[in-house]
Amino acid sequence: MAERVEVMLSEEEVDRRIQEIGEQISKDYAGKQVHLVCVLKGGSFFLCELAKRITVPVSLDFMSVSSYGGDTKSSGVIKIVKDLDEPLRDKDVIVVEDIVDSGRTLSYLLDMLKARGPKSMALCTLLDKPDRRVIDVKVDYTGFQIPDEFVVGYGLDYDQRYRNLPYIGVVKFD
């Protein structure tokens, strides 16, 4: 089955929205340091662009969680592939994710991270698909709410392809 990618959100739209989120986080965390926890691999593109636009001190850490494999839908089976390097105790943590879909992975992840004793925890996502939500997850900073389409680009992939697209595209199968 062949696929093609159609633009959903242009590079300019994505860039403008990330700037706005960075400004809001900077305002909300004025006088504090934020610890950004990136969910790899997809979140890395968003994290880099977001961190550059936050004006308060920022520290970073990374973790890798898998629930998709090579499919277009979450399997519901969550696996920690790489855990954090730094403790979260007493830090103002913002979890940075590329997309919130069913909520299964993030619900599990957020519960696990909250148990590590951060001072505060927020969730920031580039894309939110509320129509796919199975488990309610509170998103504090959202780039875009999108319809139930399989999207790629800006770190999001289909079977490890298309992450490097500078825009958000929809995968169409012919």
Summary of the structure (lengths in Angstrom):
residues: 174
radius of gyration: 15.5
end to end distance: 6.4
largest distance: 52.4
contacts: 539
relative contact order: 0.22
helix: 24%
strand: 36%
